[in-house]
Amino acid sequence: MLTKEFTIIDPNGLHARPATHAVKVAASYKADIRLEFNGRKVDMKSILGVMSLGAKMGDKFSVHADGEDEQEGLEFIEETLIKEGIIKA
């Protein structure tokens, strides 16, 4: 299992557009990918789960990936959210 921590830098937080994109990216991998925020873990392949967290600018969260393509999945999620200006590692 791999884990990486991120900080949200988008003034709008982890809002609908980037959350939807992150869910689509996570869903393209076989690994179990979970987002953890404030002690809650949600399936990163679930838009309702990700949006229910209400993560705002300045909040820190972790992404946990476990499975055969965990490395690639975690790296691509990180690249995608950084490129969109949502997070910093």
N, CA, C and O atoms as a CHARMM CRD file, in Angstrom:
* protein
*
  356
    1    1 MET  N      0.83900  -1.18200   0.00000 PROA 1      0.00000
    2    1 MET  CA     0.00000   0.00000   0.00000 PROA 1      0.00000
    3    1 MET  C      0.87700   1.23600   0.00000 PROA 1      0.00000
    4    1 MET  O      1.87600   1.30000   0.71700 PROA 1      0.00000
    5    2 LEU  N      0.50100   2.21600  -0.80600 PROA 2      0.00000
    6    2 LEU  CA     1.20700   3.48600  -0.88200 PROA 2      0.00000
    7    2 LEU  C      0.30800   4.59700  -0.36600 PROA 2      0.00000
    8    2 LEU  O     -0.90800   4.55700  -0.55100 PROA 2      0.00000
    9    3 THR  N      0.90500   5.58300   0.27900 PROA 3      0.00000
   10    3 THR  CA     0.15100   6.71900   0.79900 PROA 3      0.00000
   11    3 THR  C      0.91000   7.99600   0.50400 PROA 3      0.00000
   12    3 THR  O      2.13700   8.04100   0.59300 PROA 3      0.00000
   13    4 LYS  N      0.17300   9.02400   0.15600 PROA 4      0.00000
   14    4 LYS  CA     0.77900  10.32900  -0.11300 PROA 4      0.00000
   15    4 LYS  C     -0.13900  11.40500   0.44600 PROA 4      0.00000
   16    4 LYS  O     -1.36100  11.30500   0.32700 PROA 4      0.00000
   17    5 GLU  N      0.44500  12.44000   1.05900 PROA 5      0.00000
   18    5 GLU  CA    -0.33500  13.54200   1.62300 PROA 5      0.00000
   19    5 GLU  C     -0.25900  14.76100   0.71300 PROA 5      0.00000
   20    5 GLU  O      0.77800  15.04900   0.11500 PROA 5      0.00000
   21    6 PHE  N     -1.38300  15.46900   0.62400 PROA 6      0.00000
   22    6 PHE  CA    -1.48700  16.64900  -0.22200 PROA 6      0.00000
   23    6 PHE  C     -2.15500  17.78300   0.54100 PROA 6      0.00000
   24    6 PHE  O     -2.84000  17.55600   1.53800 PROA 6      0.00000
   25    7 THR  N     -1.94900  19.01700   0.05800 PROA 7      0.00000
   26    7 THR  CA    -2.62000  20.19900   0.59200 PROA 7      0.00000
   27    7 THR  C     -3.40500  20.84700  -0.53400 PROA 7      0.00000
   28    7 THR  O     -2.89800  21.00800  -1.64400 PROA 7      0.00000
   29    8 ILE  N     -4.64400  21.21600  -0.24400 PROA 8      0.00000
   30    8 ILE  CA    -5.50000  21.86300  -1.24500 PROA 8      0.00000
   31    8 ILE  C     -5.10300  23.33300  -1.35300 PROA 8      0.00000
   32    8 ILE  O     -5.04300  24.04100  -0.34800 PROA 8      0.00000
   33    9 ILE  N     -4.83000  23.78700  -2.58000 PROA 9      0.00000
   34    9 ILE  CA    -4.43500  25.18300  -2.80300 PROA 9      0.00000
   35    9 ILE  C     -5.47700  25.95500  -3.60800 PROA 9      0.00000
   36    9 ILE  O     -5.37500  27.17500  -3.72800 PROA 9      0.00000
   37   10 ASP  N     -6.46600  25.27700  -4.15500 PROA 10     0.00000
   38   10 ASP  CA    -7.52300  25.94800  -4.91100 PROA 10     0.00000
   39   10 ASP  C     -8.42400  26.70100  -3.93200 PROA 10     0.00000
   40   10 ASP  O     -8.89600  26.10900  -2.96200 PROA 10     0.00000
   41   11 PRO  N     -8.67500  27.99900  -4.16500 PROA 11     0.00000
   42   11 PRO  CA    -9.53800  28.76600  -3.27000 PROA 11     0.00000
   43   11 PRO  C    -10.94600  28.17800  -3.11600 PROA 11     0.00000
   44   11 PRO  O    -11.62000  28.43400  -2.11800 PROA 11     0.00000
   45   12 ASN  N    -11.38400  27.39600  -4.09600 PROA 12     0.00000
   46   12 ASN  CA   -12.70900  26.77200  -4.03900 PROA 12     0.00000
   47   12 ASN  C    -12.68100  25.40000  -3.37700 PROA 12     0.00000
   48   12 ASN  O    -13.72100  24.75000  -3.27100 PROA 12     0.00000
   49   13 GLY  N    -11.52200  24.94900  -2.93400 PROA 13     0.00000
   50   13 GLY  CA   -11.41500  23.63600  -2.30800 PROA 13     0.00000
   51   13 GLY  C    -11.51800  22.52000  -3.34400 PROA 13     0.00000
   52   13 GLY  O    -11.30800  22.73300  -4.53800 PROA 13     0.00000
   53   14 LEU  N    -11.84200  21.34500  -2.86300 PROA 14     0.00000
   54   14 LEU  CA   -11.99600  20.18600  -3.75400 PROA 14     0.00000
   55   14 LEU  C    -13.44600  20.18200  -4.22900 PROA 14     0.00000
   56   14 LEU  O    -14.26400  19.38300  -3.77400 PROA 14     0.00000
   57   15 HSD  N    -13.74300  21.08700  -5.15100 PROA 15     0.00000
   58   15 HSD  CA   -15.10800  21.28600  -5.63000 PROA 15     0.00000
   59   15 HSD  C    -15.46200  20.30100  -6.74900 PROA 15     0.00000
   60   15 HSD  O    -14.65700  19.43900  -7.10000 PROA 15     0.00000
   61   16 ALA  N    -16.65100  20.43300  -7.29700 PROA 16     0.00000
   62   16 ALA  CA   -17.22200  19.44100  -8.21100 PROA 16     0.00000
   63   16 ALA  C    -16.35500  19.11200  -9.43100 PROA 16     0.00000
   64   16 ALA  O    -16.15500  17.93400  -9.72900 PROA 16     0.00000
   65   17 ARG  N    -15.84100  20.10400 -10.13300 PROA 17     0.00000
   66   17 ARG  CA   -15.09000  19.82800 -11.36300 PROA 17     0.00000
   67   17 ARG  C    -13.83700  18.99900 -11.10400 PROA 17     0.00000
   68   17 ARG  O    -13.67700  17.94900 -11.72600 PROA 17     0.00000
   69   18 PRO  N    -12.93700  19.42900 -10.20800 PROA 18     0.00000
   70   18 PRO  CA   -11.74800  18.60200  -9.97800 PROA 18     0.00000
   71   18 PRO  C    -12.07200  17.28200  -9.29000 PROA 18     0.00000
   72   18 PRO  O    -11.39700  16.28000  -9.52500 PROA 18     0.00000
   73   19 ALA  N    -13.08800  17.27300  -8.45200 PROA 19     0.00000
   74   19 ALA  CA   -13.46900  16.01600  -7.78900 PROA 19     0.00000
   75   19 ALA  C    -13.94700  15.00800  -8.82100 PROA 19     0.00000
   76   19 ALA  O    -13.60100  13.82900  -8.74500 PROA 19     0.00000
   77   20 THR  N    -14.74300  15.46300  -9.78800 PROA 20     0.00000
   78   20 THR  CA   -15.22500  14.57700 -10.84600 PROA 20     0.00000
   79   20 THR  C    -14.06400  14.04500 -11.66600 PROA 20     0.00000
   80   20 THR  O    -14.02300  12.86200 -12.00200 PROA 20     0.00000
   81   21 HSD  N    -13.12600  14.91600 -11.98500 PROA 21     0.00000
   82   21 HSD  CA   -11.95800  14.49600 -12.76400 PROA 21     0.00000
   83   21 HSD  C    -11.12300  13.49300 -11.97700 PROA 21     0.00000
   84   21 HSD  O    -10.67000  12.49500 -12.53700 PROA 21     0.00000
   85   22 ALA  N    -10.91100  13.74400 -10.68800 PROA 22     0.00000
   86   22 ALA  CA   -10.13200  12.82900  -9.84700 PROA 22     0.00000
   87   22 ALA  C    -10.79900  11.46700  -9.75700 PROA 22     0.00000
   88   22 ALA  O    -10.12100  10.44000  -9.78800 PROA 22     0.00000
   89   23 VAL  N    -12.11700  11.44900  -9.64600 PROA 23     0.00000
   90   23 VAL  CA   -12.86300  10.18700  -9.57600 PROA 23     0.00000
   91   23 VAL  C    -12.69500   9.40400 -10.87200 PROA 23     0.00000
   92   23 VAL  O    -12.48600   8.19100 -10.83900 PROA 23     0.00000
   93   24 LYS  N    -12.78300  10.08600 -12.01300 PROA 24     0.00000
   94   24 LYS  CA   -12.60200   9.41100 -13.30900 PROA 24     0.00000
   95   24 LYS  C    -11.20200   8.82700 -13.43500 PROA 24     0.00000
   96   24 LYS  O    -11.03000   7.71000 -13.92400 PROA 24     0.00000
   97   25 VAL  N    -10.20600   9.58500 -12.99100 PROA 25     0.00000
   98   25 VAL  CA    -8.82300   9.09400 -13.03800 PROA 25     0.00000
   99   25 VAL  C     -8.67200   7.87100 -12.14200 PROA 25     0.00000
  100   25 VAL  O     -8.12400   6.85400 -12.56800 PROA 25     0.00000
  101   26 ALA  N     -9.15400   7.96200 -10.90000 PROA 26     0.00000
  102   26 ALA  CA    -9.04500   6.84700  -9.95400 PROA 26     0.00000
  103   26 ALA  C     -9.75800   5.60800 -10.48300 PROA 26     0.00000
  104   26 ALA  O     -9.26900   4.49000 -10.32100 PROA 26     0.00000
  105   27 ALA  N    -10.90800   5.80400 -11.11400 PROA 27     0.00000
  106   27 ALA  CA   -11.69600   4.67400 -11.62200 PROA 27     0.00000
  107   27 ALA  C    -11.00000   3.93300 -12.75600 PROA 27     0.00000
  108   27 ALA  O    -11.35300   2.79400 -13.05900 PROA 27     0.00000
  109   28 SER  N    -10.02400   4.56400 -13.38000 PROA 28     0.00000
  110   28 SER  CA    -9.33800   3.90900 -14.49500 PROA 28     0.00000
  111   28 SER  C     -8.24200   2.93700 -14.02500 PROA 28     0.00000
  112   28 SER  O     -7.58200   2.29900 -14.84600 PROA 28     0.00000
  113   29 TYR  N     -8.05600   2.82800 -12.71000 PROA 29     0.00000
  114   29 TYR  CA    -7.05200   1.92300 -12.15000 PROA 29     0.00000
  115   29 TYR  C     -7.71700   0.78400 -11.39200 PROA 29     0.00000
  116   29 TYR  O     -8.80300   0.94200 -10.83400 PROA 29     0.00000
  117   30 LYS  N     -7.05000  -0.36400 -11.37900 PROA 30     0.00000
  118   30 LYS  CA    -7.56100  -1.54200 -10.67600 PROA 30     0.00000
  119   30 LYS  C     -7.36400  -1.44000  -9.17100 PROA 30     0.00000
  120   30 LYS  O     -8.11800  -2.03500  -8.40000 PROA 30     0.00000
  121   31 ALA  N     -6.36200  -0.69500  -8.75700 PROA 31     0.00000
  122   31 ALA  CA    -6.03300  -0.56500  -7.33100 PROA 31     0.00000
  123   31 ALA  C     -7.20800   0.02700  -6.55600 PROA 31     0.00000
  124   31 ALA  O     -8.01600   0.78000  -7.10000 PROA 31     0.00000
  125   32 ASP  N     -7.28100  -0.32600  -5.29100 PROA 32     0.00000
  126   32 ASP  CA    -8.23700   0.29000  -4.37400 PROA 32     0.00000
  127   32 ASP  C     -7.63100   1.64000  -3.99500 PROA 32     0.00000
  128   32 ASP  O     -6.54000   1.69200  -3.42900 PROA 32     0.00000
  129   33 ILE  N     -8.33000   2.72800  -4.30300 PROA 33     0.00000
  130   33 ILE  CA    -7.80500   4.06600  -4.03600 PROA 33     0.00000
  131   33 ILE  C     -8.77900   4.77500  -3.10700 PROA 33     0.00000
  132   33 ILE  O     -9.96300   4.92000  -3.41100 PROA 33     0.00000
  133   34 ARG  N     -8.25600   5.21300  -1.97100 PROA 34     0.00000
  134   34 ARG  CA    -9.08600   5.86400  -0.95400 PROA 34     0.00000
  135   34 ARG  C     -8.51700   7.23400  -0.62000 PROA 34     0.00000
  136   34 ARG  O     -7.30300   7.43800  -0.61400 PROA 34     0.00000
  137   35 LEU  N     -9.41100   8.16100  -0.34400 PROA 35     0.00000
  138   35 LEU  CA    -9.04700   9.50500   0.07400 PROA 35     0.00000
  139   35 LEU  C     -9.39200   9.62500   1.55500 PROA 35     0.00000
  140   35 LEU  O    -10.50800   9.29800   1.96000 PROA 35     0.00000
  141   36 GLU  N     -8.44100  10.09100   2.36600 PROA 36     0.00000
  142   36 GLU  CA    -8.66200  10.23300   3.79800 PROA 36     0.00000
  143   36 GLU  C     -8.56500  11.70300   4.19500 PROA 36     0.00000
  144   36 GLU  O     -7.59000  12.38400   3.87600 PROA 36     0.00000
  145   37 PHE  N     -9.59600  12.18000   4.89700 PROA 37     0.00000
  146   37 PHE  CA    -9.65000  13.57400   5.33400 PROA 37     0.00000
  147   37 PHE  C    -10.38100  13.63400   6.66800 PROA 37     0.00000
  148   37 PHE  O    -11.48300  13.10200   6.80000 PROA 37     0.00000
  149   38 ASN  N     -9.77400  14.27800   7.65000 PROA 38     0.00000
  150   38 ASN  CA   -10.37500  14.42300   8.98500 PROA 38     0.00000
  151   38 ASN  C    -10.83500  13.08900   9.57600 PROA 38     0.00000
  152   38 ASN  O    -11.90900  13.00300  10.17100 PROA 38     0.00000
  153   39 GLY  N    -10.01800  12.05800   9.40700 PROA 39     0.00000
  154   39 GLY  CA   -10.33300  10.75400   9.99200 PROA 39     0.00000
  155   39 GLY  C    -11.33400   9.92600   9.22000 PROA 39     0.00000
  156   39 GLY  O    -11.64900   8.80900   9.63000 PROA 39     0.00000
  157   40 ARG  N    -11.84000  10.43700   8.12100 PROA 40     0.00000
  158   40 ARG  CA   -12.79100   9.68400   7.28600 PROA 40     0.00000
  159   40 ARG  C    -12.09400   9.21400   6.02400 PROA 40     0.00000
  160   40 ARG  O    -11.35800   9.97400   5.39400 PROA 40     0.00000
  161   41 LYS  N    -12.32200   7.97100   5.65500 PROA 41     0.00000
  162   41 LYS  CA   -11.80000   7.43000   4.40600 PROA 41     0.00000
  163   41 LYS  C    -12.96200   7.15800   3.47500 PROA 41     0.00000
  164   41 LYS  O    -13.95900   6.55000   3.86400 PROA 41     0.00000
  165   42 VAL  N    -12.82200   7.62000   2.22900 PROA 42     0.00000
  166   42 VAL  CA   -13.86100   7.37000   1.23200 PROA 42     0.00000
  167   42 VAL  C    -13.21000   6.77100  -0.01300 PROA 42     0.00000
  168   42 VAL  O    -12.02000   6.96000  -0.26700 PROA 42     0.00000
  169   43 ASP  N    -14.00600   6.05900  -0.76600 PROA 43     0.00000
  170   43 ASP  CA   -13.56600   5.48600  -2.03000 PROA 43     0.00000
  171   43 ASP  C    -13.36800   6.63000  -3.01500 PROA 43     0.00000
  172   43 ASP  O    -14.30700   7.37800  -3.28800 PROA 43     0.00000
  173   44 MET  N    -12.17700   6.77400  -3.54600 PROA 44     0.00000
  174   44 MET  CA   -11.90500   7.86600  -4.46500 PROA 44     0.00000
  175   44 MET  C    -12.55400   7.64000  -5.82800 PROA 44     0.00000
  176   44 MET  O    -12.48200   8.50100  -6.70500 PROA 44     0.00000
  177   45 LYS  N    -13.18000   6.49600  -6.00100 PROA 45     0.00000
  178   45 LYS  CA   -13.89300   6.20800  -7.24400 PROA 45     0.00000
  179   45 LYS  C    -15.37400   6.57700  -7.11900 PROA 45     0.00000
  180   45 LYS  O    -16.16700   6.28600  -8.01400 PROA 45     0.00000
  181   46 SER  N    -15.74000   7.21600  -6.00700 PROA 46     0.00000
  182   46 SER  CA   -17.11900   7.61200  -5.73600 PROA 46     0.00000
  183   46 SER  C    -17.21600   9.13200  -5.62100 PROA 46     0.00000
  184   46 SER  O    -16.67100   9.71500  -4.68400 PROA 46     0.00000
  185   47 ILE  N    -17.90200   9.77700  -6.56100 PROA 47     0.00000
  186   47 ILE  CA   -18.04200  11.23400  -6.52400 PROA 47     0.00000
  187   47 ILE  C    -18.77500  11.67200  -5.25600 PROA 47     0.00000
  188   47 ILE  O    -18.42400  12.69100  -4.66100 PROA 47     0.00000
  189   48 LEU  N    -19.77900  10.91800  -4.84300 PROA 48     0.00000
  190   48 LEU  CA   -20.50600  11.28000  -3.62400 PROA 48     0.00000
  191   48 LEU  C    -19.59800  11.21700  -2.40400 PROA 48     0.00000
  192   48 LEU  O    -19.66700  12.07800  -1.52700 PROA 48     0.00000
  193   49 GLY  N    -18.74700  10.19500  -2.35000 PROA 49     0.00000
  194   49 GLY  CA   -17.82400  10.06700  -1.23700 PROA 49     0.00000
  195   49 GLY  C    -16.84500  11.22400  -1.18300 PROA 49     0.00000
  196   49 GLY  O    -16.63700  11.81700  -0.12400 PROA 49     0.00000
  197   50 VAL  N    -16.24600  11.54700  -2.31600 PROA 50     0.00000
  198   50 VAL  CA   -15.25600  12.62400  -2.36300 PROA 50     0.00000
  199   50 VAL  C    -15.90500  13.97000  -2.03700 PROA 50     0.00000
  200   50 VAL  O    -15.35400  14.74300  -1.25300 PROA 50     0.00000
  201   51 MET  N    -17.05200  14.25600  -2.62100 PROA 51     0.00000
  202   51 MET  CA   -17.73100  15.53100  -2.37900 PROA 51     0.00000
  203   51 MET  C    -18.24100  15.64800  -0.94100 PROA 51     0.00000
  204   51 MET  O    -18.33800  16.75400  -0.41000 PROA 51     0.00000
  205   52 SER  N    -18.56600  14.52400  -0.31100 PROA 52     0.00000
  206   52 SER  CA   -19.10700  14.55500   1.05500 PROA 52     0.00000
  207   52 SER  C    -18.08300  15.01900   2.08200 PROA 52     0.00000
  208   52 SER  O    -18.45400  15.38300   3.19800 PROA 52     0.00000
  209   53 LEU  N    -16.80500  15.01200   1.72800 PROA 53     0.00000
  210   53 LEU  CA   -15.76000  15.39900   2.66800 PROA 53     0.00000
  211   53 LEU  C    -15.71400  16.90600   2.90700 PROA 53     0.00000
  212   53 LEU  O    -15.32200  17.35000   3.98600 PROA 53     0.00000
  213   54 GLY  N    -16.10800  17.69000   1.91600 PROA 54     0.00000
  214   54 GLY  CA   -16.11600  19.14600   2.08100 PROA 54     0.00000
  215   54 GLY  C    -14.74400  19.74700   2.31500 PROA 54     0.00000
  216   54 GLY  O    -14.61100  20.69100   3.09400 PROA 54     0.00000
  217   55 ALA  N    -13.72600  19.22000   1.66100 PROA 55     0.00000
  218   55 ALA  CA   -12.35900  19.71000   1.84800 PROA 55     0.00000
  219   55 ALA  C    -12.20000  21.10700   1.23900 PROA 55     0.00000
  220   55 ALA  O    -12.61500  21.35700   0.10700 PROA 55     0.00000
  221   56 LYS  N    -11.58500  22.01700   2.02100 PROA 56     0.00000
  222   56 LYS  CA   -11.43400  23.40700   1.61300 PROA 56     0.00000
  223   56 LYS  C     -9.95500  23.76200   1.41300 PROA 56     0.00000
  224   56 LYS  O     -9.05900  22.97400   1.71600 PROA 56     0.00000
  225   57 MET  N     -9.73500  24.96200   0.89700 PROA 57     0.00000
  226   57 MET  CA    -8.37600  25.46000   0.70300 PROA 57     0.00000
  227   57 MET  C     -7.60900  25.40000   2.02500 PROA 57     0.00000
  228   57 MET  O     -8.12000  25.78900   3.07600 PROA 57     0.00000
  229   58 GLY  N     -6.38000  24.90700   1.94700 PROA 58     0.00000
  230   58 GLY  CA    -5.51900  24.78800   3.12400 PROA 58     0.00000
  231   58 GLY  C     -5.64300  23.45900   3.84400 PROA 58     0.00000
  232   58 GLY  O     -4.78400  23.11100   4.65500 PROA 58     0.00000
  233   59 ASP  N     -6.70600  22.70800   3.55800 PROA 59     0.00000
  234   59 ASP  CA    -6.88100  21.39500   4.18700 PROA 59     0.00000
  235   59 ASP  C     -5.88100  20.40100   3.62900 PROA 59     0.00000
  236   59 ASP  O     -5.50600  20.46900   2.45800 PROA 59     0.00000
  237   60 LYS  N     -5.45200  19.47800   4.47500 PROA 60     0.00000
  238   60 LYS  CA    -4.55800  18.38800   4.06400 PROA 60     0.00000
  239   60 LYS  C     -5.36900  17.09900   4.01300 PROA 60     0.00000
  240   60 LYS  O     -6.24600  16.86200   4.84400 PROA 60     0.00000
  241   61 PHE  N     -5.05500  16.27000   3.01700 PROA 61     0.00000
  242   61 PHE  CA    -5.69100  14.96100   2.91400 PROA 61     0.00000
  243   61 PHE  C     -4.66800  13.96500   2.40500 PROA 61     0.00000
  244   61 PHE  O     -3.63200  14.34500   1.85900 PROA 61     0.00000
  245   62 SER  N     -4.96600  12.68600   2.58800 PROA 62     0.00000
  246   62 SER  CA    -4.07800  11.62200   2.11800 PROA 62     0.00000
  247   62 SER  C     -4.80400  10.77900   1.08800 PROA 62     0.00000
  248   62 SER  O     -6.02300  10.61500   1.13700 PROA 62     0.00000
  249   63 VAL  N     -4.02700  10.24900   0.15500 PROA 63     0.00000
  250   63 VAL  CA    -4.55000   9.28800  -0.81100 PROA 63     0.00000
  251   63 VAL  C     -3.80900   7.98200  -0.56200 PROA 63     0.00000
  252   63 VAL  O     -2.57900   7.95000  -0.52000 PROA 63     0.00000
  253   64 HSD  N     -4.57100   6.90700  -0.39600 PROA 64     0.00000
  254   64 HSD  CA    -4.02600   5.57100  -0.16700 PROA 64     0.00000
  255   64 HSD  C     -4.36400   4.72200  -1.38100 PROA 64     0.00000
  256   64 HSD  O     -5.51900   4.66500  -1.80200 PROA 64     0.00000
  257   65 ALA  N     -3.36400   4.06400  -1.94300 PROA 65     0.00000
  258   65 ALA  CA    -3.57200   3.18400  -3.09300 PROA 65     0.00000
  259   65 ALA  C     -3.02700   1.80600  -2.75500 PROA 65     0.00000
  260   65 ALA  O     -1.92100   1.67200  -2.23100 PROA 65     0.00000
  261   66 ASP  N     -3.81900   0.78500  -3.06100 PROA 66     0.00000
  262   66 ASP  CA    -3.42800  -0.58500  -2.75100 PROA 66     0.00000
  263   66 ASP  C     -3.88600  -1.50200  -3.87400 PROA 66     0.00000
  264   66 ASP  O     -5.08300  -1.63800  -4.12300 PROA 66     0.00000
  265   67 GLY  N     -2.92700  -2.13200  -4.55300 PROA 67     0.00000
  266   67 GLY  CA    -3.26700  -3.04900  -5.62600 PROA 67     0.00000
  267   67 GLY  C     -2.17800  -3.09300  -6.67700 PROA 67     0.00000
  268   67 GLY  O     -1.12800  -2.46500  -6.54000 PROA 67     0.00000
  269   68 GLU  N     -2.45000  -3.84700  -7.72800 PROA 68     0.00000
  270   68 GLU  CA    -1.40000  -4.11500  -8.71700 PROA 68     0.00000
  271   68 GLU  C     -0.87600  -2.87600  -9.43800 PROA 68     0.00000
  272   68 GLU  O      0.29400  -2.85400  -9.82100 PROA 68     0.00000
  273   69 ASP  N     -1.68700  -1.85600  -9.63500 PROA 69     0.00000
  274   69 ASP  CA    -1.21900  -0.64800 -10.32000 PROA 69     0.00000
  275   69 ASP  C     -1.24900   0.57500  -9.39500 PROA 69     0.00000
  276   69 ASP  O     -1.47800   1.69800  -9.84400 PROA 69     0.00000
  277   70 GLU  N     -1.01600   0.34200  -8.10600 PROA 70     0.00000
  278   70 GLU  CA    -1.08800   1.40300  -7.10500 PROA 70     0.00000
  279   70 GLU  C     -0.11900   2.55200  -7.37100 PROA 70     0.00000
  280   70 GLU  O     -0.48400   3.71900  -7.23200 PROA 70     0.00000
  281   71 GLN  N      1.10700   2.22600  -7.75100 PROA 71     0.00000
  282   71 GLN  CA     2.12900   3.24700  -8.01900 PROA 71     0.00000
  283   71 GLN  C      1.69500   4.17100  -9.14600 PROA 71     0.00000
  284   71 GLN  O      1.72500   5.39300  -9.00100 PROA 71     0.00000
  285   72 GLU  N      1.29100   3.58800 -10.26800 PROA 72     0.00000
  286   72 GLU  CA     0.88400   4.37800 -11.42500 PROA 72     0.00000
  287   72 GLU  C     -0.35300   5.21600 -11.10800 PROA 72     0.00000
  288   72 GLU  O     -0.44100   6.37900 -11.50100 PROA 72     0.00000
  289   73 GLY  N     -1.29800   4.62400 -10.40200 PROA 73     0.00000
  290   73 GLY  CA    -2.53000   5.33600 -10.06100 PROA 73     0.00000
  291   73 GLY  C     -2.26600   6.53700  -9.17500 PROA 73     0.00000
  292   73 GLY  O     -2.77800   7.62600  -9.43500 PROA 73     0.00000
  293   74 LEU  N     -1.47500   6.35000  -8.13600 PROA 74     0.00000
  294   74 LEU  CA    -1.17400   7.43600  -7.21200 PROA 74     0.00000
  295   74 LEU  C     -0.40100   8.55800  -7.91200 PROA 74     0.00000
  296   74 LEU  O     -0.68100   9.73800  -7.70400 PROA 74     0.00000
  297   75 GLU  N      0.56700   8.18000  -8.73700 PROA 75     0.00000
  298   75 GLU  CA     1.35400   9.17900  -9.45900 PROA 75     0.00000
  299   75 GLU  C      0.48800   9.97600 -10.42500 PROA 75     0.00000
  300   75 GLU  O      0.63500  11.19400 -10.52300 PROA 75     0.00000
  301   76 PHE  N     -0.41800   9.30100 -11.14500 PROA 76     0.00000
  302   76 PHE  CA    -1.24300  10.00300 -12.12000 PROA 76     0.00000
  303   76 PHE  C     -2.25900  10.91700 -11.43800 PROA 76     0.00000
  304   76 PHE  O     -2.53100  12.01400 -11.92600 PROA 76     0.00000
  305   77 ILE  N     -2.81400  10.48000 -10.32600 PROA 77     0.00000
  306   77 ILE  CA    -3.73700  11.33800  -9.56600 PROA 77     0.00000
  307   77 ILE  C     -3.00000  12.59400  -9.10900 PROA 77     0.00000
  308   77 ILE  O     -3.51700  13.70300  -9.23400 PROA 77     0.00000
  309   78 GLU  N     -1.79700  12.41600  -8.58200 PROA 78     0.00000
  310   78 GLU  CA    -1.00200  13.55800  -8.13200 PROA 78     0.00000
  311   78 GLU  C     -0.71700  14.51100  -9.28200 PROA 78     0.00000
  312   78 GLU  O     -0.94100  15.71400  -9.15200 PROA 78     0.00000
  313   79 GLU  N     -0.22900  13.99700 -10.40100 PROA 79     0.00000
  314   79 GLU  CA     0.07700  14.83600 -11.56400 PROA 79     0.00000
  315   79 GLU  C     -1.14900  15.59500 -12.04600 PROA 79     0.00000
  316   79 GLU  O     -1.06900  16.78600 -12.34400 PROA 79     0.00000
  317   80 THR  N     -2.27200  14.91400 -12.12200 PROA 80     0.00000
  318   80 THR  CA    -3.50300  15.51400 -12.62400 PROA 80     0.00000
  319   80 THR  C     -3.97300  16.64500 -11.71900 PROA 80     0.00000
  320   80 THR  O     -4.29300  17.72600 -12.21500 PROA 80     0.00000
  321   81 LEU  N     -4.02400  16.42700 -10.40600 PROA 81     0.00000
  322   81 LEU  CA    -4.51800  17.45600  -9.49400 PROA 81     0.00000
  323   81 LEU  C     -3.53900  18.61600  -9.35400 PROA 81     0.00000
  324   81 LEU  O     -3.96500  19.75100  -9.14200 PROA 81     0.00000
  325   82 ILE  N     -2.24200  18.35900  -9.46600 PROA 82     0.00000
  326   82 ILE  CA    -1.26300  19.44100  -9.43400 PROA 82     0.00000
  327   82 ILE  C     -1.39100  20.28800 -10.69400 PROA 82     0.00000
  328   82 ILE  O     -1.38400  21.51700 -10.62800 PROA 82     0.00000
  329   83 LYS  N     -1.50800  19.62400 -11.84200 PROA 83     0.00000
  330   83 LYS  CA    -1.62800  20.34300 -13.11300 PROA 83     0.00000
  331   83 LYS  C     -2.86000  21.24400 -13.13300 PROA 83     0.00000
  332   83 LYS  O     -2.82500  22.33100 -13.71100 PROA 83     0.00000
  333   84 GLU  N     -3.94200  20.80200 -12.50900 PROA 84     0.00000
  334   84 GLU  CA    -5.17600  21.58500 -12.47100 PROA 84     0.00000
  335   84 GLU  C     -5.14000  22.66800 -11.39000 PROA 84     0.00000
  336   84 GLU  O     -6.09200  23.43800 -11.26600 PROA 84     0.00000
  337   85 GLY  N     -4.06400  22.74100 -10.61000 PROA 85     0.00000
  338   85 GLY  CA    -3.93800  23.76600  -9.59000 PROA 85     0.00000
  339   85 GLY  C     -4.80500  23.53300  -8.37200 PROA 85     0.00000
  340   85 GLY  O     -5.17500  24.48100  -7.67900 PROA 85     0.00000
  341   86 ILE  N     -5.13600  22.26900  -8.10200 PROA 86     0.00000
  342   86 ILE  CA    -6.00100  21.93300  -6.97400 PROA 86     0.00000
  343   86 ILE  C     -5.17400  21.66000  -5.71900 PROA 86     0.00000
  344   86 ILE  O     -5.56500  22.04200  -4.61600 PROA 86     0.00000
  345   87 ILE  N     -4.04000  21.00300  -5.89000 PROA 87     0.00000
  346   87 ILE  CA    -3.23800  20.57900  -4.73600 PROA 87     0.00000
  347   87 ILE  C     -1.77100  20.92200  -4.92200 PROA 87     0.00000
  348   87 ILE  O     -1.32400  21.28700  -6.01000 PROA 87     0.00000
  349   88 LYS  N     -1.03300  20.79400  -3.82000 PROA 88     0.00000
  350   88 LYS  CA     0.42500  20.74200  -3.87800 PROA 88     0.00000
  351   88 LYS  C      0.83200  19.54600  -3.04200 PROA 88     0.00000
  352   88 LYS  O      0.16800  19.20300  -2.06400 PROA 88     0.00000
  353   89 ALA  N      1.91200  18.92200  -3.42700 PROA 89     0.00000
  354   89 ALA  CA     2.37400  17.72300  -2.71400 PROA 89     0.00000
  355   89 ALA  C      3.13700  18.11800  -1.47400 PROA 89     0.00000
  356   89 ALA  O      3.60800  17.25100  -0.73700 PROA 89     0.00000
